[in-house]
Amino acid sequence: MNMSEFRPVLYLKASCPFCLKVAAFLCEADLLDGCDMREFWPGDEREQPIRAELAAHLETVTLPAMQYAPDAYMTESDAIIQHFAEQSGIDPDALPFFQYVVSGPMRRMREQFMEIRRLSQEAVPVA
């Protein structure tokens, strides 16, 4: 398969805020039809096959993930968005809904995540 025939494969977990961030960018940029999606809800029948597929290519399976070329994978929502932005010439800062998601819900979720991480590191083990 040559690169002109290759379609990126996007791996998303339905409950993942970082997956939402990637999907928001791709939808508003009208790029979602240019890739194949493999998504799951935690615990559904698609989760383990998707995780097994990714485990063969990634040291640590994290989502979102993307196969952007034959045998080439990336993770991290910002890296995936940057890849598509560079390929398409679309500036994420020019997309109002995407900016709403990043500056509103994503910002709040990131703050909550950092607070949970801080609290768990401060937690005293129960003897």
Backbone as XML, in Angstrom:
<?xml version="1.0"?>
<chain id="A" units="angstrom">
  <residue number="1" name="MET">
    <atom name="N" x="0.854" y="-1.173" z="0.000"/>
    <atom name="CA" x="0.000" y="0.000" z="0.000"/>
    <atom name="C" x="0.900" y="1.235" z="0.000"/>
  </residue>
  <residue number="2" name="ASN">
    <atom name="N" x="0.677" y="2.128" z="-0.955"/>
    <atom name="CA" x="1.456" y="3.358" z="-0.946"/>
    <atom name="C" x="0.727" y="4.419" z="-0.138"/>
  </residue>
  <residue number="3" name="MET">
    <atom name="N" x="1.439" y="5.515" z="0.147"/>
    <atom name="CA" x="0.881" y="6.557" z="1.019"/>
    <atom name="C" x="-0.362" y="7.203" z="0.425"/>
  </residue>
  <residue number="4" name="SER">
    <atom name="N" x="-0.483" y="7.242" z="-0.903"/>
    <atom name="CA" x="-1.666" y="7.865" z="-1.490"/>
    <atom name="C" x="-2.923" y="7.032" z="-1.244"/>
  </residue>
  <residue number="5" name="GLU">
    <atom name="N" x="-2.765" y="5.736" z="-0.975"/>
    <atom name="CA" x="-3.902" y="4.867" z="-0.696"/>
    <atom name="C" x="-4.178" y="4.751" z="0.808"/>
  </residue>
  <residue number="6" name="PHE">
    <atom name="N" x="-3.244" y="5.187" z="1.636"/>
    <atom name="CA" x="-3.366" y="5.025" z="3.078"/>
    <atom name="C" x="-4.347" y="6.038" z="3.666"/>
  </residue>
  <residue number="7" name="ARG">
    <atom name="N" x="-5.210" y="5.549" z="4.555"/>
    <atom name="CA" x="-6.114" y="6.423" z="5.314"/>
    <atom name="C" x="-5.716" y="6.338" z="6.782"/>
  </residue>
  <residue number="8" name="PRO">
    <atom name="N" x="-5.507" y="7.478" z="7.416"/>
    <atom name="CA" x="-5.188" y="7.440" z="8.841"/>
    <atom name="C" x="-6.283" y="6.725" z="9.621"/>
  </residue>
  <residue number="9" name="VAL">
    <atom name="N" x="-5.883" y="6.073" z="10.697"/>
    <atom name="CA" x="-6.823" y="5.388" z="11.577"/>
    <atom name="C" x="-6.755" y="6.078" z="12.932"/>
  </residue>
  <residue number="10" name="LEU">
    <atom name="N" x="-7.900" y="6.541" z="13.387"/>
    <atom name="CA" x="-8.001" y="7.248" z="14.653"/>
    <atom name="C" x="-8.644" y="6.324" z="15.678"/>
  </residue>
  <residue number="11" name="TYR">
    <atom name="N" x="-8.015" y="6.197" z="16.846"/>
    <atom name="CA" x="-8.505" y="5.343" z="17.925"/>
    <atom name="C" x="-9.000" y="6.245" z="19.048"/>
  </residue>
  <residue number="12" name="LEU">
    <atom name="N" x="-10.280" y="6.102" z="19.400"/>
    <atom name="CA" x="-10.900" y="6.972" z="20.391"/>
    <atom name="C" x="-11.663" y="6.172" z="21.433"/>
  </residue>
  <residue number="13" name="LYS">
    <atom name="N" x="-11.593" y="6.646" z="22.672"/>
    <atom name="CA" x="-12.411" y="6.098" z="23.754"/>
    <atom name="C" x="-13.527" y="7.106" z="23.996"/>
  </residue>
  <residue number="14" name="ALA">
    <atom name="N" x="-14.758" y="6.659" z="23.938"/>
    <atom name="CA" x="-15.918" y="7.560" z="23.964"/>
    <atom name="C" x="-15.976" y="8.440" z="25.202"/>
  </residue>
  <residue number="15" name="SER">
    <atom name="N" x="-15.450" y="8.006" z="26.324"/>
    <atom name="CA" x="-15.546" y="8.799" z="27.549"/>
    <atom name="C" x="-14.301" y="9.642" z="27.816"/>
  </residue>
  <residue number="16" name="CYS">
    <atom name="N" x="-13.388" y="9.710" z="26.875"/>
    <atom name="CA" x="-12.100" y="10.390" z="27.062"/>
    <atom name="C" x="-12.178" y="11.848" z="26.618"/>
  </residue>
  <residue number="17" name="PRO">
    <atom name="N" x="-11.898" y="12.797" z="27.513"/>
    <atom name="CA" x="-11.963" y="14.201" z="27.125"/>
    <atom name="C" x="-10.931" y="14.574" z="26.057"/>
  </residue>
  <residue number="18" name="PHE">
    <atom name="N" x="-9.775" y="13.926" z="26.062"/>
    <atom name="CA" x="-8.757" y="14.237" z="25.060"/>
    <atom name="C" x="-9.160" y="13.711" z="23.685"/>
  </residue>
  <residue number="19" name="CYS">
    <atom name="N" x="-9.911" y="12.609" z="23.674"/>
    <atom name="CA" x="-10.474" y="12.108" z="22.420"/>
    <atom name="C" x="-11.528" y="13.080" z="21.894"/>
  </residue>
  <residue number="20" name="LEU">
    <atom name="N" x="-12.319" y="13.641" z="22.798"/>
    <atom name="CA" x="-13.312" y="14.653" z="22.422"/>
    <atom name="C" x="-12.624" y="15.848" z="21.778"/>
  </residue>
  <residue number="21" name="LYS">
    <atom name="N" x="-11.514" y="16.257" z="22.331"/>
    <atom name="CA" x="-10.763" y="17.397" z="21.797"/>
    <atom name="C" x="-10.353" y="17.136" z="20.343"/>
  </residue>
  <residue number="22" name="VAL">
    <atom name="N" x="-9.817" y="15.952" z="20.062"/>
    <atom name="CA" x="-9.418" y="15.595" z="18.698"/>
    <atom name="C" x="-10.641" y="15.555" z="17.787"/>
  </residue>
  <residue number="23" name="ALA">
    <atom name="N" x="-11.709" y="14.920" z="18.245"/>
    <atom name="CA" x="-12.931" y="14.824" z="17.433"/>
    <atom name="C" x="-13.519" y="16.199" z="17.149"/>
  </residue>
  <residue number="24" name="ALA">
    <atom name="N" x="-13.481" y="17.106" z="18.128"/>
    <atom name="CA" x="-14.007" y="18.465" z="17.923"/>
    <atom name="C" x="-13.220" y="19.174" z="16.825"/>
  </residue>
  <residue number="25" name="PHE">
    <atom name="N" x="-11.898" y="19.048" z="16.857"/>
    <atom name="CA" x="-11.084" y="19.671" z="15.810"/>
    <atom name="C" x="-11.402" y="19.082" z="14.443"/>
  </residue>
  <residue number="26" name="LEU">
    <atom name="N" x="-11.401" y="17.754" z="14.360"/>
    <atom name="CA" x="-11.624" y="17.102" z="13.063"/>
    <atom name="C" x="-13.009" y="17.408" z="12.504"/>
  </residue>
  <residue number="27" name="CYS">
    <atom name="N" x="-14.011" y="17.448" z="13.366"/>
    <atom name="CA" x="-15.372" y="17.763" z="12.901"/>
    <atom name="C" x="-15.458" y="19.182" z="12.370"/>
  </residue>
  <residue number="28" name="GLU">
    <atom name="N" x="-14.988" y="20.137" z="13.165"/>
    <atom name="CA" x="-15.109" y="21.525" z="12.730"/>
    <atom name="C" x="-14.228" y="21.822" z="11.522"/>
  </residue>
  <residue number="29" name="ALA">
    <atom name="N" x="-13.083" y="21.157" z="11.420"/>
    <atom name="CA" x="-12.194" y="21.352" z="10.272"/>
    <atom name="C" x="-12.662" y="20.560" z="9.051"/>
  </residue>
  <residue number="30" name="ASP">
    <atom name="N" x="-13.744" y="19.793" z="9.202"/>
    <atom name="CA" x="-14.297" y="18.957" z="8.133"/>
    <atom name="C" x="-13.268" y="17.944" z="7.622"/>
  </residue>
  <residue number="31" name="LEU">
    <atom name="N" x="-12.554" y="17.327" z="8.562"/>
    <atom name="CA" x="-11.517" y="16.354" z="8.222"/>
    <atom name="C" x="-11.846" y="14.939" z="8.687"/>
  </residue>
  <residue number="32" name="LEU">
    <atom name="N" x="-12.939" y="14.779" z="9.388"/>
    <atom name="CA" x="-13.263" y="13.480" z="9.971"/>
    <atom name="C" x="-13.464" y="12.400" z="8.913"/>
  </residue>
  <residue number="33" name="ASP">
    <atom name="N" x="-14.000" y="12.777" z="7.763"/>
    <atom name="CA" x="-14.215" y="11.791" z="6.699"/>
    <atom name="C" x="-12.919" y="11.302" z="6.066"/>
  </residue>
  <residue number="34" name="GLY">
    <atom name="N" x="-11.810" y="11.955" z="6.369"/>
    <atom name="CA" x="-10.528" y="11.569" z="5.782"/>
    <atom name="C" x="-9.791" y="10.507" z="6.567"/>
  </residue>
  <residue number="35" name="CYS">
    <atom name="N" x="-10.409" y="9.988" z="7.614"/>
    <atom name="CA" x="-9.745" y="8.939" z="8.383"/>
    <atom name="C" x="-10.764" y="7.884" z="8.811"/>
  </residue>
  <residue number="36" name="ASP">
    <atom name="N" x="-10.245" y="6.728" z="9.119"/>
    <atom name="CA" x="-11.077" y="5.656" z="9.661"/>
    <atom name="C" x="-11.047" y="5.774" z="11.174"/>
  </residue>
  <residue number="37" name="MET">
    <atom name="N" x="-12.180" y="5.523" z="11.810"/>
    <atom name="CA" x="-12.257" y="5.622" z="13.258"/>
    <atom name="C" x="-12.514" y="4.261" z="13.873"/>
  </residue>
  <residue number="38" name="ARG">
    <atom name="N" x="-11.804" y="3.998" z="14.946"/>
    <atom name="CA" x="-12.059" y="2.826" z="15.776"/>
    <atom name="C" x="-12.299" y="3.368" z="17.170"/>
  </residue>
  <residue number="39" name="GLU">
    <atom name="N" x="-13.535" y="3.230" z="17.630"/>
    <atom name="CA" x="-13.873" y="3.795" z="18.932"/>
    <atom name="C" x="-14.590" y="2.769" z="19.785"/>
  </residue>
  <residue number="40" name="PHE">
    <atom name="N" x="-14.557" y="3.019" z="21.081"/>
    <atom name="CA" x="-15.213" y="2.116" z="22.022"/>
    <atom name="C" x="-15.643" y="2.891" z="23.255"/>
  </residue>
  <residue number="41" name="TRP">
    <atom name="N" x="-16.600" y="2.299" z="23.949"/>
    <atom name="CA" x="-16.961" y="2.726" z="25.303"/>
    <atom name="C" x="-16.208" y="1.809" z="26.243"/>
  </residue>
  <residue number="42" name="PRO">
    <atom name="N" x="-15.683" y="2.317" z="27.347"/>
    <atom name="CA" x="-14.987" y="1.435" z="28.285"/>
    <atom name="C" x="-15.858" y="0.229" z="28.657"/>
  </residue>
  <residue number="43" name="GLY">
    <atom name="N" x="-15.278" y="-0.954" z="28.504"/>
    <atom name="CA" x="-15.967" y="-2.182" z="28.863"/>
    <atom name="C" x="-16.776" y="-2.821" z="27.755"/>
  </residue>
  <residue number="44" name="ASP">
    <atom name="N" x="-16.927" y="-2.150" z="26.606"/>
    <atom name="CA" x="-17.711" y="-2.798" z="25.543"/>
    <atom name="C" x="-16.853" y="-3.810" z="24.788"/>
  </residue>
  <residue number="45" name="GLU">
    <atom name="N" x="-17.481" y="-4.540" z="23.873"/>
    <atom name="CA" x="-16.810" y="-5.640" z="23.186"/>
    <atom name="C" x="-15.699" y="-5.188" z="22.245"/>
  </residue>
  <residue number="46" name="ARG">
    <atom name="N" x="-15.637" y="-3.920" z="21.916"/>
    <atom name="CA" x="-14.589" y="-3.423" z="21.012"/>
    <atom name="C" x="-13.320" y="-3.002" z="21.741"/>
  </residue>
  <residue number="47" name="GLU">
    <atom name="N" x="-13.424" y="-2.786" z="23.054"/>
    <atom name="CA" x="-12.269" y="-2.236" z="23.781"/>
    <atom name="C" x="-11.033" y="-3.134" z="23.714"/>
  </residue>
  <residue number="48" name="GLN">
    <atom name="N" x="-11.148" y="-4.387" z="24.082"/>
    <atom name="CA" x="-9.972" y="-5.257" z="24.139"/>
    <atom name="C" x="-9.325" y="-5.466" z="22.769"/>
  </residue>
  <residue number="49" name="PRO">
    <atom name="N" x="-10.093" y="-5.696" z="21.690"/>
    <atom name="CA" x="-9.434" y="-5.824" z="20.384"/>
    <atom name="C" x="-8.693" y="-4.543" z="19.964"/>
  </residue>
  <residue number="50" name="ILE">
    <atom name="N" x="-9.261" y="-3.384" z="20.263"/>
    <atom name="CA" x="-8.596" y="-2.121" z="19.917"/>
    <atom name="C" x="-7.330" y="-1.960" z="20.753"/>
  </residue>
  <residue number="51" name="ARG">
    <atom name="N" x="-7.417" y="-2.223" z="22.044"/>
    <atom name="CA" x="-6.232" y="-2.101" z="22.904"/>
    <atom name="C" x="-5.145" y="-3.095" z="22.484"/>
  </residue>
  <residue number="52" name="ALA">
    <atom name="N" x="-5.543" y="-4.299" z="22.113"/>
    <atom name="CA" x="-4.564" y="-5.301" z="21.658"/>
    <atom name="C" x="-3.900" y="-4.861" z="20.359"/>
  </residue>
  <residue number="53" name="GLU">
    <atom name="N" x="-4.675" y="-4.302" z="19.457"/>
    <atom name="CA" x="-4.119" y="-3.798" z="18.192"/>
    <atom name="C" x="-3.083" y="-2.713" z="18.468"/>
  </residue>
  <residue number="54" name="LEU">
    <atom name="N" x="-3.423" y="-1.778" z="19.351"/>
    <atom name="CA" x="-2.492" y="-0.691" z="19.668"/>
    <atom name="C" x="-1.271" y="-1.188" z="20.436"/>
  </residue>
  <residue number="55" name="ALA">
    <atom name="N" x="-1.452" y="-2.165" z="21.324"/>
    <atom name="CA" x="-0.344" y="-2.680" z="22.135"/>
    <atom name="C" x="0.775" y="-3.255" z="21.277"/>
  </residue>
  <residue number="56" name="ALA">
    <atom name="N" x="0.423" y="-3.732" z="20.098"/>
    <atom name="CA" x="1.434" y="-4.281" z="19.188"/>
    <atom name="C" x="2.324" y="-3.187" z="18.603"/>
  </residue>
  <residue number="57" name="HIS">
    <atom name="N" x="1.904" y="-1.925" z="18.731"/>
    <atom name="CA" x="2.644" y="-0.820" z="18.101"/>
    <atom name="C" x="3.087" y="0.272" z="19.067"/>
  </residue>
  <residue number="58" name="LEU">
    <atom name="N" x="2.518" y="0.307" z="20.256"/>
    <atom name="CA" x="2.826" y="1.374" z="21.213"/>
    <atom name="C" x="3.410" y="0.781" z="22.481"/>
  </residue>
  <residue number="59" name="GLU">
    <atom name="N" x="4.389" y="1.454" z="23.046"/>
    <atom name="CA" x="4.972" y="0.990" z="24.299"/>
    <atom name="C" x="3.925" y="1.015" z="25.415"/>
  </residue>
  <residue number="60" name="THR">
    <atom name="N" x="3.139" y="2.092" z="25.453"/>
    <atom name="CA" x="2.052" y="2.228" z="26.411"/>
    <atom name="C" x="0.811" y="2.644" z="25.641"/>
  </residue>
  <residue number="61" name="VAL">
    <atom name="N" x="-0.272" y="1.917" z="25.808"/>
    <atom name="CA" x="-1.514" y="2.253" z="25.106"/>
    <atom name="C" x="-2.185" y="3.408" z="25.829"/>
  </residue>
  <residue number="62" name="THR">
    <atom name="N" x="-2.242" y="4.537" z="25.148"/>
    <atom name="CA" x="-2.984" y="5.690" z="25.635"/>
    <atom name="C" x="-3.868" y="6.183" z="24.496"/>
  </residue>
  <residue number="63" name="LEU">
    <atom name="N" x="-4.924" y="6.845" z="24.875"/>
    <atom name="CA" x="-5.864" y="7.342" z="23.877"/>
    <atom name="C" x="-6.045" y="8.839" z="24.069"/>
  </residue>
  <residue number="64" name="PRO">
    <atom name="N" x="-6.245" y="9.558" z="22.978"/>
    <atom name="CA" x="-6.394" y="9.081" z="21.624"/>
    <atom name="C" x="-5.059" y="8.601" z="21.049"/>
  </residue>
  <residue number="65" name="ALA">
    <atom name="N" x="-5.176" y="7.823" z="20.001"/>
    <atom name="CA" x="-4.013" y="7.360" z="19.252"/>
    <atom name="C" x="-4.369" y="7.415" z="17.771"/>
  </residue>
  <residue number="66" name="MET">
    <atom name="N" x="-3.324" y="7.446" z="16.952"/>
    <atom name="CA" x="-3.579" y="7.489" z="15.513"/>
    <atom name="C" x="-2.469" y="6.746" z="14.781"/>
  </residue>
  <residue number="67" name="GLN">
    <atom name="N" x="-2.878" y="5.953" z="13.814"/>
    <atom name="CA" x="-1.934" y="5.393" z="12.853"/>
    <atom name="C" x="-1.932" y="6.375" z="11.694"/>
  </residue>
  <residue number="68" name="TYR">
    <atom name="N" x="-0.841" y="7.103" z="11.507"/>
    <atom name="CA" x="-0.799" y="8.153" z="10.493"/>
    <atom name="C" x="-0.094" y="7.736" z="9.211"/>
  </residue>
  <residue number="69" name="ALA">
    <atom name="N" x="0.561" y="6.588" z="9.257"/>
    <atom name="CA" x="1.209" y="6.011" z="8.079"/>
    <atom name="C" x="1.331" y="4.513" z="8.350"/>
  </residue>
  <residue number="70" name="PRO">
    <atom name="N" x="1.595" y="3.714" z="7.323"/>
    <atom name="CA" x="1.762" y="2.281" z="7.584"/>
    <atom name="C" x="2.832" y="2.053" z="8.658"/>
  </residue>
  <residue number="71" name="ASP">
    <atom name="N" x="2.464" y="1.350" z="9.710"/>
    <atom name="CA" x="3.362" y="1.026" z="10.833"/>
    <atom name="C" x="3.887" y="2.245" z="11.583"/>
  </residue>
  <residue number="72" name="ALA">
    <atom name="N" x="3.207" y="3.384" z="11.501"/>
    <atom name="CA" x="3.621" y="4.589" z="12.229"/>
    <atom name="C" x="2.438" y="5.103" z="13.051"/>
  </residue>
  <residue number="73" name="TYR">
    <atom name="N" x="2.645" y="5.238" z="14.346"/>
    <atom name="CA" x="1.584" y="5.609" z="15.276"/>
    <atom name="C" x="2.003" y="6.816" z="16.104"/>
  </residue>
  <residue number="74" name="MET">
    <atom name="N" x="1.018" y="7.543" z="16.587"/>
    <atom name="CA" x="1.267" y="8.622" z="17.532"/>
    <atom name="C" x="0.135" y="8.657" z="18.536"/>
  </residue>
  <residue number="75" name="THR">
    <atom name="N" x="0.449" y="9.219" z="19.682"/>
    <atom name="CA" x="-0.553" y="9.450" z="20.714"/>
    <atom name="C" x="-0.492" y="10.932" z="21.065"/>
  </residue>
  <residue number="76" name="GLU">
    <atom name="N" x="-1.263" y="11.332" z="22.048"/>
    <atom name="CA" x="-1.341" y="12.715" z="22.521"/>
    <atom name="C" x="-2.229" y="13.553" z="21.601"/>
  </residue>
  <residue number="77" name="SER">
    <atom name="N" x="-3.270" y="14.081" z="22.187"/>
    <atom name="CA" x="-4.258" y="14.844" z="21.419"/>
    <atom name="C" x="-3.638" y="16.032" z="20.698"/>
  </residue>
  <residue number="78" name="ASP">
    <atom name="N" x="-2.748" y="16.766" z="21.354"/>
    <atom name="CA" x="-2.150" y="17.934" z="20.704"/>
    <atom name="C" x="-1.314" y="17.541" z="19.493"/>
  </residue>
  <residue number="79" name="ALA">
    <atom name="N" x="-0.572" y="16.443" z="19.590"/>
    <atom name="CA" x="0.243" y="15.980" z="18.458"/>
    <atom name="C" x="-0.644" y="15.552" z="17.287"/>
  </residue>
  <residue number="80" name="ILE">
    <atom name="N" x="-1.730" y="14.868" z="17.581"/>
    <atom name="CA" x="-2.647" y="14.432" z="16.518"/>
    <atom name="C" x="-3.285" y="15.640" z="15.845"/>
  </residue>
  <residue number="81" name="ILE">
    <atom name="N" x="-3.729" y="16.599" z="16.635"/>
    <atom name="CA" x="-4.331" y="17.811" z="16.070"/>
    <atom name="C" x="-3.305" y="18.564" z="15.233"/>
  </residue>
  <residue number="82" name="GLN">
    <atom name="N" x="-2.087" y="18.697" z="15.739"/>
    <atom name="CA" x="-1.046" y="19.390" z="14.982"/>
    <atom name="C" x="-0.776" y="18.694" z="13.651"/>
  </residue>
  <residue number="83" name="HIS">
    <atom name="N" x="-0.746" y="17.373" z="13.666"/>
    <atom name="CA" x="-0.529" y="16.600" z="12.430"/>
    <atom name="C" x="-1.593" y="16.948" z="11.390"/>
  </residue>
  <residue number="84" name="PHE">
    <atom name="N" x="-2.862" y="16.867" z="11.784"/>
    <atom name="CA" x="-3.940" y="17.173" z="10.848"/>
    <atom name="C" x="-3.935" y="18.643" z="10.433"/>
  </residue>
  <residue number="85" name="ALA">
    <atom name="N" x="-3.617" y="19.537" z="11.359"/>
    <atom name="CA" x="-3.577" y="20.969" z="11.036"/>
    <atom name="C" x="-2.500" y="21.252" z="9.997"/>
  </residue>
  <residue number="86" name="GLU">
    <atom name="N" x="-1.333" y="20.653" z="10.168"/>
    <atom name="CA" x="-0.248" y="20.857" z="9.207"/>
    <atom name="C" x="-0.589" y="20.252" z="7.851"/>
  </residue>
  <residue number="87" name="GLN">
    <atom name="N" x="-1.193" y="19.068" z="7.855"/>
    <atom name="CA" x="-1.557" y="18.406" z="6.597"/>
    <atom name="C" x="-2.601" y="19.202" z="5.818"/>
  </residue>
  <residue number="88" name="SER">
    <atom name="N" x="-3.533" y="19.817" z="6.544"/>
    <atom name="CA" x="-4.658" y="20.499" z="5.895"/>
    <atom name="C" x="-4.466" y="22.002" z="5.743"/>
  </residue>
  <residue number="89" name="GLY">
    <atom name="N" x="-3.500" y="22.557" z="6.473"/>
    <atom name="CA" x="-3.316" y="24.003" z="6.447"/>
    <atom name="C" x="-4.370" y="24.759" z="7.244"/>
  </residue>
  <residue number="90" name="ILE">
    <atom name="N" x="-5.068" y="24.055" z="8.133"/>
    <atom name="CA" x="-6.114" y="24.673" z="8.947"/>
    <atom name="C" x="-5.540" y="25.068" z="10.301"/>
  </residue>
  <residue number="91" name="ASP">
    <atom name="N" x="-5.758" y="26.314" z="10.691"/>
    <atom name="CA" x="-5.283" y="26.832" z="11.966"/>
    <atom name="C" x="-6.316" y="26.524" z="13.045"/>
  </residue>
  <residue number="92" name="PRO">
    <atom name="N" x="-5.967" y="25.702" z="14.033"/>
    <atom name="CA" x="-6.925" y="25.394" z="15.103"/>
    <atom name="C" x="-7.441" y="26.642" z="15.828"/>
  </residue>
  <residue number="93" name="ASP">
    <atom name="N" x="-6.622" y="27.678" z="15.913"/>
    <atom name="CA" x="-7.046" y="28.910" z="16.581"/>
    <atom name="C" x="-8.169" y="29.620" z="15.838"/>
  </residue>
  <residue number="94" name="ALA">
    <atom name="N" x="-8.373" y="29.279" z="14.569"/>
    <atom name="CA" x="-9.414" y="29.918" z="13.761"/>
    <atom name="C" x="-10.749" y="29.175" z="13.828"/>
  </residue>
  <residue number="95" name="LEU">
    <atom name="N" x="-10.814" y="28.113" z="14.617"/>
    <atom name="CA" x="-12.026" y="27.302" z="14.712"/>
    <atom name="C" x="-12.751" y="27.618" z="16.018"/>
  </residue>
  <residue number="96" name="PRO">
    <atom name="N" x="-13.873" y="28.346" z="15.966"/>
    <atom name="CA" x="-14.517" y="28.805" z="17.201"/>
    <atom name="C" x="-15.037" y="27.697" z="18.114"/>
  </residue>
  <residue number="97" name="PHE">
    <atom name="N" x="-15.649" y="26.659" z="17.568"/>
    <atom name="CA" x="-16.140" y="25.588" z="18.444"/>
    <atom name="C" x="-14.980" y="24.857" z="19.099"/>
  </residue>
  <residue number="98" name="PHE">
    <atom name="N" x="-13.953" y="24.557" z="18.323"/>
    <atom name="CA" x="-12.774" y="23.895" z="18.876"/>
    <atom name="C" x="-12.171" y="24.734" z="19.994"/>
  </residue>
  <residue number="99" name="GLN">
    <atom name="N" x="-12.063" y="26.019" z="19.793"/>
    <atom name="CA" x="-11.517" y="26.899" z="20.830"/>
    <atom name="C" x="-12.414" y="26.910" z="22.069"/>
  </residue>
  <residue number="100" name="TYR">
    <atom name="N" x="-13.716" y="26.844" z="21.859"/>
    <atom name="CA" x="-14.654" y="26.757" z="22.987"/>
    <atom name="C" x="-14.381" y="25.486" z="23.801"/>
  </residue>
  <residue number="101" name="VAL">
    <atom name="N" x="-14.219" y="24.362" z="23.124"/>
    <atom name="CA" x="-13.959" y="23.087" z="23.807"/>
    <atom name="C" x="-12.646" y="23.159" z="24.574"/>
  </residue>
  <residue number="102" name="VAL">
    <atom name="N" x="-11.603" y="23.703" z="23.952"/>
    <atom name="CA" x="-10.280" y="23.774" z="24.576"/>
    <atom name="C" x="-10.282" y="24.734" z="25.768"/>
  </residue>
  <residue number="103" name="SER">
    <atom name="N" x="-10.888" y="25.892" z="25.611"/>
    <atom name="CA" x="-10.810" y="26.901" z="26.667"/>
    <atom name="C" x="-11.865" y="26.718" z="27.755"/>
  </residue>
  <residue number="104" name="GLY">
    <atom name="N" x="-12.911" y="25.975" z="27.471"/>
    <atom name="CA" x="-13.963" y="25.757" z="28.459"/>
    <atom name="C" x="-13.870" y="24.381" z="29.078"/>
  </residue>
  <residue number="105" name="PRO">
    <atom name="N" x="-14.579" y="23.404" z="28.524"/>
    <atom name="CA" x="-14.610" y="22.064" z="29.131"/>
    <atom name="C" x="-13.238" y="21.425" z="29.316"/>
  </residue>
  <residue number="106" name="MET">
    <atom name="N" x="-12.355" y="21.528" z="28.326"/>
    <atom name="CA" x="-11.040" y="20.890" z="28.451"/>
    <atom name="C" x="-10.213" y="21.545" z="29.549"/>
  </residue>
  <residue number="107" name="ARG">
    <atom name="N" x="-10.292" y="22.838" z="29.656"/>
    <atom name="CA" x="-9.540" y="23.546" z="30.697"/>
    <atom name="C" x="-9.991" y="23.073" z="32.079"/>
  </residue>
  <residue number="108" name="ARG">
    <atom name="N" x="-11.297" y="22.992" z="32.271"/>
    <atom name="CA" x="-11.842" y="22.568" z="33.561"/>
    <atom name="C" x="-11.470" y="21.111" z="33.863"/>
  </residue>
  <residue number="109" name="MET">
    <atom name="N" x="-11.548" y="20.242" z="32.874"/>
    <atom name="CA" x="-11.188" y="18.841" z="33.079"/>
    <atom name="C" x="-9.709" y="18.709" z="33.424"/>
  </residue>
  <residue number="110" name="ARG">
    <atom name="N" x="-8.860" y="19.489" z="32.768"/>
    <atom name="CA" x="-7.429" y="19.453" z="33.050"/>
    <atom name="C" x="-7.173" y="19.906" z="34.494"/>
  </residue>
  <residue number="111" name="GLU">
    <atom name="N" x="-7.850" y="20.970" z="34.928"/>
    <atom name="CA" x="-7.701" y="21.441" z="36.307"/>
    <atom name="C" x="-8.119" y="20.362" z="37.304"/>
  </residue>
  <residue number="112" name="GLN">
    <atom name="N" x="-9.233" y="19.691" z="37.027"/>
    <atom name="CA" x="-9.701" y="18.628" z="37.916"/>
    <atom name="C" x="-8.724" y="17.463" z="37.947"/>
  </residue>
  <residue number="113" name="PHE">
    <atom name="N" x="-8.197" y="17.106" z="36.790"/>
    <atom name="CA" x="-7.222" y="16.020" z="36.707"/>
    <atom name="C" x="-5.994" y="16.347" z="37.540"/>
  </residue>
  <residue number="114" name="MET">
    <atom name="N" x="-5.481" y="17.569" z="37.423"/>
    <atom name="CA" x="-4.299" y="17.968" z="38.173"/>
    <atom name="C" x="-4.588" y="17.984" z="39.685"/>
  </residue>
  <residue number="115" name="GLU">
    <atom name="N" x="-5.775" y="18.397" z="40.066"/>
    <atom name="CA" x="-6.145" y="18.404" z="41.479"/>
    <atom name="C" x="-6.230" y="16.977" z="42.023"/>
  </residue>
  <residue number="116" name="ILE">
    <atom name="N" x="-6.799" y="16.081" z="41.275"/>
    <atom name="CA" x="-6.873" y="14.673" z="41.702"/>
    <atom name="C" x="-5.475" y="14.091" z="41.821"/>
  </residue>
  <residue number="117" name="ARG">
    <atom name="N" x="-4.616" y="14.391" z="40.867"/>
    <atom name="CA" x="-3.233" y="13.902" z="40.913"/>
    <atom name="C" x="-2.524" y="14.441" z="42.165"/>
  </residue>
  <residue number="118" name="ARG">
    <atom name="N" x="-2.685" y="15.738" z="42.433"/>
    <atom name="CA" x="-2.050" y="16.354" z="43.601"/>
    <atom name="C" x="-2.553" y="15.700" z="44.890"/>
  </residue>
  <residue number="119" name="LEU">
    <atom name="N" x="-3.859" y="15.524" z="44.984"/>
    <atom name="CA" x="-4.435" y="14.925" z="46.189"/>
    <atom name="C" x="-3.974" y="13.484" z="46.377"/>
  </residue>
  <residue number="120" name="SER">
    <atom name="N" x="-3.880" y="12.735" z="45.300"/>
    <atom name="CA" x="-3.456" y="11.335" z="45.429"/>
    <atom name="C" x="-1.985" y="11.248" z="45.839"/>
  </residue>
  <residue number="121" name="GLN">
    <atom name="N" x="-1.176" y="12.203" z="45.412"/>
    <atom name="CA" x="0.249" y="12.197" z="45.819"/>
    <atom name="C" x="0.395" y="12.611" z="47.277"/>
  </residue>
  <residue number="122" name="GLU">
    <atom name="N" x="-0.516" y="13.432" z="47.765"/>
    <atom name="CA" x="-0.464" y="13.887" z="49.158"/>
    <atom name="C" x="-1.103" y="12.882" z="50.113"/>
  </residue>
  <residue number="123" name="ALA">
    <atom name="N" x="-1.874" y="11.968" z="49.577"/>
    <atom name="CA" x="-2.608" y="11.017" z="50.427"/>
    <atom name="C" x="-1.635" y="10.185" z="51.260"/>
  </residue>
  <residue number="124" name="VAL">
    <atom name="N" x="-2.003" y="10.022" z="52.506"/>
    <atom name="CA" x="-1.200" y="9.205" z="53.418"/>
    <atom name="C" x="-1.714" y="7.781" z="53.322"/>
  </residue>
  <residue number="125" name="PRO">
    <atom name="N" x="-0.811" y="6.823" z="53.091"/>
    <atom name="CA" x="-1.259" y="5.428" z="53.022"/>
    <atom name="C" x="-1.894" y="4.989" z="54.343"/>
  </residue>
  <residue number="126" name="VAL">
    <atom name="N" x="-2.964" y="4.249" z="54.239"/>
    <atom name="CA" x="-3.645" y="3.727" z="55.424"/>
    <atom name="C" x="-2.956" y="2.429" z="55.837"/>
  </residue>
  <residue number="127" name="ALA">
    <atom name="N" x="-2.605" y="2.354" z="57.111"/>
    <atom name="CA" x="-1.893" y="1.162" z="57.590"/>
    <atom name="C" x="-2.842" y="0.046" z="57.926"/>
  </residue>
</chain>
